[in-house]
C-alpha cells in the first residue's frame, strides 16, 4: 500500500513563494515602465525640434477642425477654400490684437525683464531688515565657500542676462524669437496644420487596418481607447485655452486697475501659463506679490491686499463658473492628483511637453484602467 507523496512545500511556504513571485513580477513591470518612460523622454529630447511642431499642429487641427467643417457647409465651399478662409480670419484677428495690445505688452515685458534684478535686490534688503533671525540661521550655510561661490556665480549670470536682454531685444529686435531653430519650428507649424485640416476623416478610422495581429475584440478596445484619449485631449485643450485667455484678461484688468507695475504683462502671462494647471498662478504670484509690496509708487500692504483680492476673485470665478461651464467633468481628477501628474509627466517626458499633456494623459490612464477593470477583471 503506497502512501501519498509528501508535498514539497507547506501551505505557508507556498503562500510565501507565491508572494515572492508576485512581488518580483511587479518589480519587473515597474522596471519595464521606467525603462519605457526613460526611452520616450530621451527620444522626445533628441527629436524635440521635429516632435514639437507636429504635436502643436496636431492639437490645433483637432481643435479647429469643427470650425473648418462649419465654413465648408455654411458657405458651400470646398475644404481647401474653407481652410484658407480660416487662416485669413485668424490672421485678421491676430493682426487686430497685435495692433491693439502688442506695443504696450512688449514694452511692459521688456521693462519688467530689466527690472527683475532690482526687484530681487529690494526683496533681499527687505528680508535682511525684517527677518534677521532667519538670515542668521541660513548665513552659516551661505558662508560655506563652495555654496557661496556657486550662488555668486549664478546671481551674476542671472543679473547679466536679465540686464542685457532688454537692451539687446530693443536694439536688435530679436532675442529668443530670433533663434533660427525656434523660428523654423514655428514657421513649419502652419504648413503641418494646413495639411492636417484638409483631411475630414476620423483620425482613428484607418487604425484597425494597422492592427491585424490583434483579435477583433481587442482591436475594437484599442480603437475605443484611442478615441477616448483624443476626446479628452480636445476637451482639455479647448477648455483650458479658453479659460486661460479669460483668466489672463481678468488678471491683466484687475492688476492694471489696482496700479500694479507691469500688471498687464503679468496678468496675461499668468493666464497663458495656466494651460499647465496651477503653473501660471504659482509663477505669477511669486512675482506679483513681492512687486506689489516693494514697488516704489503706491506699494505696501494695501497694494498687496488688493492684488491678493484680485487673484482670489479671479480664482473664484474660474472655480465656480468657468471650469464647470466650459470643462464640466471632462477630467474628473482631484486637484492633488493634477499637481502630482504635472510634476510626474514633466519629469517622465522631459519638460514642458509632459507638463502640458499631464492632465489628459492622467485622465486617459484612469479611463483606460476603469474600462479594463470593468471588462476584463469584473469577476
C-alpha positions, 0 to 999 in steps of 0.5 A, spaced: 500 500 500 503 506 497 502 512 501 501 519 498 507 523 496 509 528 501 508 535 498 514 539 497 512 545 500 507 547 506 501 551 505 505 557 508 511 556 504 507 556 498 503 562 500 510 565 501 513 563 494 507 565 491 508 572 494 515 572 492 513 571 485 508 576 485 512 581 488 518 580 483 513 580 477 511 587 479 518 589 480 519 587 473 513 591 470 515 597 474 522 596 471 519 595 464 515 602 465 521 606 467 525 603 462 519 605 457 518 612 460 526 613 460 526 611 452 520 616 450 523 622 454 530 621 451 527 620 444 522 626 445 529 630 447 533 628 441 527 629 436 524 635 440 525 640 434 521 635 429 516 632 435 514 639 437 511 642 431 507 636 429 504 635 436 502 643 436 499 642 429 496 636 431 492 639 437 490 645 433 487 641 427 483 637 432 481 643 435 479 647 429 477 642 425 469 643 427 470 650 425 473 648 418 467 643 417 462 649 419 465 654 413 465 648 408 457 647 409 455 654 411 458 657 405 458 651 400 465 651 399 470 646 398 475 644 404 481 647 401 477 654 400 474 653 407 481 652 410 484 658 407 478 662 409 480 660 416 487 662 416 485 669 413 480 670 419 485 668 424 490 672 421 485 678 421 484 677 428 491 676 430 493 682 426 487 686 430 490 684 437 497 685 435 495 692 433 491 693 439 495 690 445 502 688 442 506 695 443 504 696 450 505 688 452 512 688 449 514 694 452 511 692 459 515 685 458 521 688 456 521 693 462 519 688 467 525 683 464 530 689 466 527 690 472 527 683 475 534 684 478 532 690 482 526 687 484 530 681 487 535 686 490 529 690 494 526 683 496 533 681 499 534 688 503 527 687 505 528 680 508 535 682 511 531 688 515 525 684 517 527 677 518 534 677 521 533 671 525 532 667 519 538 670 515 542 668 521 540 661 521 541 660 513 548 665 513 552 659 516 550 655 510 551 661 505 558 662 508 560 655 506 565 657 500 563 652 495 555 654 496 557 661 496 561 661 490 556 657 486 550 662 488 555 668 486 556 665 480 549 664 478 546 671 481 551 674 476 549 670 470 542 671 472 543 679 473 547 679 466 542 676 462 536 679 465 540 686 464 542 685 457 536 682 454 532 688 454 537 692 451 539 687 446 531 685 444 530 693 443 536 694 439 536 688 435 529 686 435 530 679 436 532 675 442 529 668 443 524 669 437 530 670 433 533 663 434 533 660 427 531 653 430 525 656 434 523 660 428 523 654 423 519 650 428 514 655 428 514 657 421 513 649 419 507 649 424 502 652 419 504 648 413 503 641 418 496 644 420 494 646 413 495 639 411 492 636 417 485 640 416 484 638 409 483 631 411 475 630 414 476 623 416 476 620 423 483 620 425 482 613 428 478 610 422 484 607 418 487 604 425 484 597 425 487 596 418 494 597 422 492 592 427 491 585 424 495 581 429 490 583 434 483 579 435 477 583 433 475 584 440 481 587 442 482 591 436 475 594 437 478 596 445 484 599 442 480 603 437 475 605 443 481 607 447 484 611 442 478 615 441 477 616 448 484 619 449 483 624 443 476 626 446 479 628 452 485 631 449 480 636 445 476 637 451 482 639 455 485 643 450 479 647 448 477 648 455 483 650 458 485 655 452 479 658 453 479 659 460 486 661 460 485 667 455 479 669 460 483 668 466 489 672 463 484 678 461 481 678 468 488 678 471 491 683 466 484 688 468 484 687 475 492 688 476 492 694 471 486 697 475 489 696 482 496 700 479 500 694 479 507 695 475 507 691 469 500 688 471 498 687 464 504 683 462 503 679 468 496 678 468 496 675 461 502 671 462 499 668 468 493 666 464 497 663 458 501 659 463 495 656 466 494 651 460 499 647 465 494 647 471 496 651 477 503 653 473 501 660 471 498 662 478 504 659 482 509 663 477 505 669 477 504 670 484 511 669 486 512 675 482 506 679 483 506 679 490 513 681 492 512 687 486 506 689 489 509 690 496 516 693 494 514 697 488 516 704 489 509 708 487 503 706 491 506 699 494 505 696 501 500 692 504 494 695 501 497 694 494 498 687 496 491 686 499 488 688 493 492 684 488 491 678 493 483 680 492 484 680 485 487 673 484 482 670 489 476 673 485 479 671 479 480 664 482 473 664 484 470 665 478 474 660 474 472 655 480 465 656 480 463 658 473 468 657 468 471 650 469 464 647 470 461 651 464 466 650 459 470 643 462 464 640 466 467 633 468 471 632 462 477 630 467 474 628 473 481 628 477 482 631 484 486 637 484 492 633 488 492 628 483 493 634 477 499 637 481 502 630 482 501 628 474 504 635 472 510 634 476 510 626 474 509 627 466 514 633 466 519 629 469 517 622 465 517 626 458 522 631 459 519 638 460 514 642 458 511 637 453 509 632 459 507 638 463 502 640 458 499 633 456 499 631 464 492 632 465 489 628 459 494 623 459 492 622 467 485 622 465 486 617 459 490 612 464 484 612 469 479 611 463 483 606 460 484 602 467 476 603 469 474 600 462 479 594 463 477 593 470 470 593 468 471 588 462 476 584 463 477 583 471 469 584 473 469 577 476 
